[in-house]
Amino acid sequence: QVQLVESGGGLVQAGGSLRLSCAASGSISNINVMGWYRQAPGKQRELVASIFSGTSTNYADSVKGRFTISRDNAKNTVYLQMNSLKPEDTAVYYCRATLTLASVWGQGTQVTVSS
């Protein structure tokens, strides 16, 4: 079983930066993909970025060039560096671990970008 704990959300002005962290514990050797998703009020949850067991990454078009996903295997932690934040980035951000036969979600962390 895998547990995920997110941190790093908060309130920031447009143009600012935040770094989200997702610490994984448990059976982490079964994790194939780690991803960050977000859900804004009244909208569906959407993929923001993902990183595979190697170093391959994938980004939503809306965040390309502004967000960077990375991982520290020694700390079992995945990060999302968010730069040049926009009000439309406001959402609850969730970390997700995709295992061979299941996926696990974190509890979410609020990111609010003021104009």
Beta strands, then each sheet from edge to edge (+ up, - down):
strand 1: 2-7
strand 2: 10-13
strand 3: 18-26
strand 4: 31-39
strand 5: 46-52
strand 6: 57-59
strand 7: 67-72
strand 8: 77-82
strand 9: 91-99
strand 10: 103-105
strand 11: 109-114
sheet 1: 1+ 3- 8+ 7-
sheet 2: 2+ 11+ 9- 4+ 5- 6+
sheet 3: 2+ 11+ 9- 10+
end
